[in-house]
Amino acid sequence: MKKLLLIYILLLSTITFAQKVTVKGIALDSTNGRNKVYITLNDTINKYLKNKDFDMDKYESLYDNKNFNTKVNNQNRFKIKAKLSDSLTFSSWRHITKSYLVSDLKSKKDIKIVLEPQVCEEYVPCKEENPKLYVFIGEKIKVDYAKRKYYCNRVSMDSKFDAKYKIVENLYGNFMNDTINYVAYDHYGKPGFSEYDNVILYVAEYCGELYHVKYQYNNVYKTKNGKWASPYQGFDYKKLDSLNIKRPIKMEFEKEVTFEYGKHTDTLWFEKRFPKPFYKTNGFKAKAVYGNYAIDIFEIMKKTILKTRGFFE
């Protein structure tokens, strides 16, 4: 009988925690309502930001889904449905985030969450005049969103990322370790280089810290002769007609390198991005035919973008 009673209690408890309840109350920060406090179920938004298969459209859809993410109204009141086993995260711009179990919140007579402001620190710019540059072919280990410091005297609209890559081949600078950890900043979301397994990366050392040279990378693939190469990209050759550089050549990649887009793709953009004879196209699918070896790509970068960034005379 006791065993049956215990099973009944456990079953009842499980059912209770699985059922959704309405959690409502007040949430505000130190701005007295000027900033809206957001309430997120099970920290869903932050968890998705760290997803290796991050997709901006899915992120925006999740962010706008009021079943997972909502905000207070003009009276600083909120309401959201959740299970007793769930948690709710309360966040606001430049304030310290707080998380609570739903079961704990429901035990309160009145729910009032007050977020404390973050404490800022002064930004001291690095005055490194001759930063070291490391150029290498890297294999992605991870690229994750990172928490930015809150500076009193500097505003940045970029997202920060912690990146870790295996060094497959050094091209310049001879970084001594097998792996490298560095920071990347990007205004448009997750960095473009994170979409590829292997890339040529450009990382500079400023005041003892490693930073990605913003927006600079080249996706590369193995060729049948065992070398790394990047498919032809027209912008690599802008204003380079008078320079002694190797032109793109026909490549036999170890695996077929193709780029495919949806039917609503702009035709003019596609033709400029994947011009013939450098690519063989079928509809909005392009197969790479021409390219440059990694070392030649680096020589192009030295004469163009890296030169304008002050790394080469």
C-alpha positions as CSV (number, residue, x, y, z in Angstrom):
1,M,0.0,0.0,0.0
2,K,2.8,2.4,0.9
3,K,4.5,1.6,-2.4
4,L,1.3,2.4,-4.3
5,L,0.9,5.6,-2.4
6,L,4.5,6.6,-3.2
7,I,4.0,5.9,-6.9
8,Y,0.8,7.9,-6.9
9,I,2.6,10.9,-5.2
10,L,5.5,10.7,-7.7
11,L,3.1,10.4,-10.6
12,L,1.0,13.3,-9.4
13,S,4.2,15.4,-8.9
14,T,5.4,14.6,-12.4
15,I,2.0,15.6,-13.9
16,T,2.0,18.8,-11.9
17,F,5.4,19.9,-13.1
18,A,4.6,19.0,-16.7
19,Q,1.5,21.2,-16.7
20,K,1.9,24.8,-17.7
21,V,1.0,27.6,-15.3
22,T,0.7,31.4,-15.9
23,V,3.5,33.4,-14.3
24,K,2.8,37.1,-14.0
25,G,4.2,40.0,-12.1
26,I,6.3,43.2,-12.3
27,A,9.9,43.4,-13.7
28,L,11.9,46.6,-14.0
29,D,15.4,48.0,-14.1
30,S,17.1,51.1,-12.9
31,T,15.7,53.2,-15.8
32,N,12.2,53.2,-14.3
33,G,10.6,51.8,-17.4
34,R,12.7,53.5,-20.1
35,N,14.2,50.2,-20.9
36,K,12.0,47.2,-21.3
37,V,12.8,44.1,-19.3
38,Y,12.7,40.9,-21.4
39,I,11.6,37.5,-19.9
40,T,12.9,34.4,-21.6
41,L,11.8,30.8,-21.1
42,N,14.7,28.5,-20.1
43,D,17.3,31.1,-21.4
44,T,16.3,29.9,-24.9
45,I,17.7,33.0,-26.8
46,N,21.2,32.8,-25.3
47,K,21.4,29.1,-25.8
48,Y,20.5,29.4,-29.5
49,L,23.2,32.0,-30.0
50,K,25.7,29.3,-29.1
51,N,24.2,26.8,-31.5
52,K,26.9,25.6,-34.0
53,D,24.1,25.6,-36.7
54,F,23.1,29.2,-35.9
55,D,20.7,30.7,-38.5
56,M,19.7,34.4,-38.3
57,D,16.1,33.8,-39.6
58,K,15.5,31.0,-37.0
59,Y,17.0,33.3,-34.3
60,E,14.7,36.1,-35.2
61,S,11.7,33.8,-35.3
62,L,12.6,32.5,-31.9
63,Y,13.2,36.0,-30.5
64,D,9.7,37.1,-31.7
65,N,7.9,34.0,-30.4
66,K,6.1,35.2,-27.3
67,N,5.9,31.6,-26.0
68,F,9.7,31.8,-25.4
69,N,10.5,35.5,-25.2
70,T,8.3,38.4,-24.1
71,K,8.7,41.8,-22.5
72,V,7.0,43.9,-19.9
73,N,4.2,46.3,-20.9
74,N,4.1,50.1,-20.2
75,Q,3.3,49.4,-16.6
76,N,6.3,47.1,-16.3
77,R,4.0,44.0,-16.0
78,F,4.6,40.7,-17.7
79,K,2.7,37.4,-18.2
80,I,4.1,34.1,-19.6
81,K,3.1,30.5,-19.5
82,A,5.6,27.9,-18.3
83,K,6.0,24.6,-16.6
84,L,6.9,24.5,-12.9
85,S,10.2,22.7,-13.9
86,D,11.1,25.6,-16.3
87,S,13.2,28.7,-15.5
88,L,12.7,32.3,-16.5
89,T,15.5,34.7,-17.3
90,F,15.0,38.4,-16.8
91,S,17.3,40.7,-18.8
92,S,17.6,44.4,-19.8
93,W,20.2,46.5,-21.6
94,R,23.3,47.1,-19.4
95,H,21.7,45.4,-16.4
96,I,22.7,42.2,-14.5
97,T,20.6,39.3,-15.8
98,K,18.7,37.2,-13.2
99,S,17.2,33.7,-13.5
100,Y,14.6,32.0,-11.4
101,L,12.8,28.6,-11.3
102,V,9.2,28.9,-12.1
103,S,8.3,26.8,-9.0
104,D,10.1,29.3,-6.8
105,L,8.3,32.3,-8.4
106,K,4.9,30.7,-8.1
107,S,5.6,30.2,-4.4
108,K,5.7,34.0,-3.9
109,K,2.5,36.0,-3.2
110,D,3.6,38.9,-5.4
111,I,6.3,38.7,-8.1
112,K,8.5,41.8,-8.4
113,I,11.9,41.5,-10.1
114,V,14.3,44.4,-9.9
115,L,17.4,44.3,-12.1
116,E,20.6,46.0,-10.9
117,P,22.7,48.1,-13.4
118,Q,26.0,46.7,-14.6
119,V,29.1,48.6,-13.5
120,C,31.1,50.0,-16.4
121,E,34.9,50.2,-16.7
122,E,37.1,52.6,-18.6
123,Y,38.3,51.6,-22.0
124,V,42.0,52.0,-22.5
125,P,43.0,51.7,-26.2
126,C,45.9,49.6,-27.2
127,K,48.7,51.7,-28.8
128,E,50.5,48.8,-30.5
129,E,52.2,50.3,-33.6
130,N,53.7,47.1,-35.1
131,P,51.3,44.2,-34.3
132,K,52.4,40.7,-35.2
133,L,50.4,39.1,-38.0
134,Y,49.6,35.4,-38.2
135,V,48.2,34.0,-41.4
136,F,47.3,30.3,-41.5
137,I,44.9,27.7,-42.9
138,G,42.6,26.9,-40.0
139,E,40.2,24.1,-39.3
140,K,37.2,25.2,-37.2
141,I,36.9,23.9,-33.7
142,K,34.3,26.4,-32.4
143,V,33.0,29.9,-32.9
144,D,30.9,31.1,-30.0
145,Y,29.2,34.3,-28.9
146,A,31.2,36.0,-26.1
147,K,30.2,38.5,-23.5
148,R,31.4,42.0,-24.2
149,K,32.8,44.3,-21.5
150,Y,30.7,47.3,-20.6
151,Y,32.8,50.4,-21.1
152,C,31.9,53.8,-19.8
153,N,33.7,55.7,-22.6
154,R,33.2,53.5,-25.7
155,V,30.1,52.3,-27.6
156,S,30.4,49.4,-30.0
157,M,27.7,48.0,-32.3
158,D,29.6,44.8,-33.0
159,S,29.0,41.4,-31.6
160,K,32.0,39.6,-30.0
161,F,33.0,36.0,-30.6
162,D,35.5,33.6,-29.1
163,A,37.0,31.5,-31.9
164,K,39.2,28.4,-31.6
165,Y,40.8,26.8,-34.7
166,K,43.3,24.0,-35.4
167,I,46.2,25.3,-37.4
168,V,46.5,23.1,-40.5
169,E,49.3,25.1,-42.2
170,N,51.1,28.3,-41.4
171,L,51.4,30.8,-44.2
172,Y,53.0,33.7,-42.4
173,G,54.0,34.6,-38.8
174,N,54.6,30.9,-37.8
175,F,52.2,30.7,-34.9
176,M,53.9,28.1,-32.6
177,N,50.9,26.2,-31.2
178,D,48.7,23.5,-32.9
179,T,45.6,25.5,-32.0
180,I,44.8,29.2,-31.7
181,N,42.2,31.1,-29.6
182,Y,41.3,34.6,-30.7
183,V,38.6,37.2,-30.6
184,A,36.5,38.3,-33.6
185,Y,34.1,41.3,-33.9
186,D,31.3,41.4,-36.4
187,H,28.6,44.0,-37.1
188,Y,26.3,41.6,-39.1
189,G,26.0,38.6,-36.8
190,K,28.1,35.4,-36.7
191,P,31.4,35.9,-38.7
192,G,31.3,34.7,-42.3
193,F,34.4,32.5,-41.8
194,S,32.5,30.3,-39.3
195,E,30.4,29.0,-42.2
196,Y,33.3,27.0,-43.5
197,D,35.3,24.0,-42.2
198,N,38.6,25.4,-43.5
199,V,39.7,29.0,-44.1
200,I,42.7,31.2,-44.5
201,L,42.6,33.4,-41.4
202,Y,44.3,36.6,-40.6
203,V,44.9,37.2,-36.9
204,A,46.9,40.1,-35.4
205,E,48.4,40.4,-31.9
206,Y,47.7,43.7,-30.2
207,C,49.1,44.3,-26.7
208,G,49.3,40.5,-26.0
209,E,45.8,39.7,-27.3
210,L,44.9,38.0,-30.5
211,Y,42.2,39.5,-32.7
212,H,40.8,38.6,-36.1
213,V,41.6,41.1,-38.8
214,K,38.0,42.2,-39.3
215,Y,36.0,40.5,-42.1
216,Q,39.1,39.0,-43.8
217,Y,39.2,35.3,-44.6
218,N,39.3,33.0,-47.6
219,N,37.4,29.7,-47.7
220,V,39.7,26.9,-49.0
221,Y,39.4,23.3,-50.1
222,K,41.9,20.5,-50.8
223,T,42.8,19.9,-54.4
224,K,43.6,16.5,-55.9
225,N,47.4,17.3,-55.8
226,G,47.1,17.8,-52.0
227,K,47.3,21.6,-51.9
228,W,44.9,24.0,-50.4
229,A,43.1,26.4,-52.8
230,S,40.3,29.0,-52.9
231,P,37.7,29.2,-55.7
232,Y,37.9,32.3,-57.9
233,Q,36.5,35.4,-56.4
234,G,36.5,38.5,-58.7
235,F,37.1,41.0,-55.9
236,D,40.5,39.5,-55.2
237,Y,41.7,41.0,-58.5
238,K,40.3,44.6,-58.3
239,K,43.0,47.2,-59.2
240,L,45.6,44.4,-59.6
241,D,46.1,44.5,-63.3
242,S,49.5,46.2,-63.0
243,L,50.8,43.9,-60.3
244,N,52.7,40.7,-60.8
245,I,50.3,38.2,-59.4
246,K,49.3,34.7,-60.5
247,R,46.0,34.7,-62.3
248,P,43.4,32.0,-61.4
249,I,44.0,28.6,-63.0
250,K,41.8,25.5,-63.6
251,M,41.6,23.5,-60.4
252,E,40.7,19.9,-59.7
253,F,39.3,19.9,-56.2
254,E,39.4,16.7,-54.1
255,K,35.7,17.1,-53.7
256,E,33.4,19.1,-55.9
257,V,33.0,22.6,-54.7
258,T,29.6,24.0,-55.4
259,F,27.5,27.0,-54.2
260,E,23.7,26.8,-54.5
261,Y,21.1,29.5,-53.9
262,G,17.3,29.6,-54.0
263,K,15.1,30.5,-56.9
264,H,14.5,34.1,-55.6
265,T,18.2,34.9,-56.0
266,D,19.1,38.1,-57.9
267,T,20.2,36.9,-61.3
268,L,22.6,39.9,-61.9
269,W,24.3,39.4,-58.5
270,F,24.7,35.6,-59.1
271,E,26.3,36.1,-62.5
272,K,28.8,38.6,-61.1
273,R,29.6,36.5,-58.1
274,F,30.0,33.3,-60.2
275,P,31.1,34.4,-63.6
276,K,31.9,32.0,-66.5
277,P,34.3,30.4,-67.3
278,F,35.5,30.5,-63.7
279,Y,32.3,28.6,-62.6
280,K,30.1,26.2,-64.4
281,T,26.5,27.2,-63.6
282,N,23.2,25.4,-63.8
283,G,20.3,27.6,-62.6
284,F,21.4,29.1,-59.3
285,K,24.0,26.4,-58.7
286,A,27.7,27.1,-59.4
287,K,30.5,24.7,-59.6
288,A,34.0,26.0,-59.0
289,V,36.3,25.5,-62.0
290,Y,39.1,28.0,-61.5
291,G,40.9,29.1,-58.3
292,N,44.2,30.1,-56.7
293,Y,46.4,28.2,-54.3
294,A,46.5,29.5,-50.7
295,I,49.9,31.0,-50.9
296,D,48.9,33.0,-54.0
297,I,45.8,34.3,-52.3
298,F,48.0,35.5,-49.4
299,E,50.2,37.4,-51.9
300,I,47.1,39.1,-53.3
301,M,46.0,40.1,-49.8
302,K,49.5,41.5,-49.0
303,K,49.3,43.8,-52.0
304,T,45.7,44.9,-51.2
305,I,43.7,44.8,-48.0
306,L,46.5,43.8,-45.7
307,K,48.6,46.7,-47.1
308,T,45.8,49.2,-46.5
309,R,45.5,47.9,-42.9
310,G,49.1,48.8,-42.4
311,F,50.7,45.3,-42.2
312,F,52.8,45.5,-45.4
313,E,54.5,48.4,-47.1
